[in-house]
Amino acid sequence: MMSLIDLFSGALILASLPFFVAGTLGLLRFPDLYCRLHALTKADNLGLGLVVLALMLQAQSWLQVLRLLLIWLLVLIAGATVAHLIARKALAAGHRPWRRP
Amino acid sequence: MQRGDMWRRTAQLLAAYLLLWWLLTGGDRHSWLVGGVTVGLALAVALSLPAPAAALRISPVGLLLFIPYFLWQSLRGGIDVARRAYTPRLPLDPALIHYPLRLPPGSARIFLLNTVSLLPGTLSADVSADTLCVHLLDKQRDPELTQLEQRVAGLFAISLQERP
């Protein structure tokens, strides 16, 4: 039997998929490193956020909810920090950002 | 740093990492085999970095206001970049801008650096002295950095510096 909560969880997981695809699509389609970092950090973080939300609805205890929240926050921090470090290194190495011709 | 402070900082970090590992693994005894090594490495890395100048002070009201703002902006940011990735003609008009920071150096500034990259169309690319270098996906779009900076200042209960 599917409950309303299961339905919500399923909908959230489905909603997350286009964002994971967008992250990868951006990685492949965007013209330079800087634009690709935008796609990877923002789209994937939102996708993961929706998955985490879906799983929170299925959690058996508050500890599990807290754990899921923690996982999302740690990924956010790691993603944003690494994106910044890559962009800074690229700028220092003289990679000029792509501009619309 | 004073010797006592050093010990206190080590103890605080150790407690925080142990708690984090315990929360993430649900206290599975076998996980400590990996956890012990991980916590040790994290502690070594954290202690080799310069300590933050002042302790973080977060305003509870600021936090309550910041969470919904952040979630909403993350949603907008994800949708915005996804839309651009899906659109066949690739609607991008990137630019690099220099934003004069009004947040004082320290934890608040680092927090700003990280949140900038998660908000719509902005990526913090570099920071020097009092300027934040931001990569924009679309220079036609208002990056809303002033608003974010004010929110972060509210979160840490600090006031912004005057622009020189």
Interface residues (C-beta under 8 A of the other chain):
Chain A: P18 F19 A22 G23 L25 G26 R29 F30 P31 D32 Y34 C35 L37 H38 A39 T41 K42 A43 N45 L46 G47 G49 L63 L66 R67 L70 I71 L76 I77 G79 A80 T81 A83 H84 A87 R88 L91 A92 P97 W98 R99 R100
Chain B: L20 L23 L24 G26 S74 L75 G77 G78 I79 D80 V81 A82 R84 A85 Y86 L90 L92 D93 P94 A95 L96 L113 N114 T115 S117 L118 P120 G121 L123 S124 A125 D126 C133 H135 L137
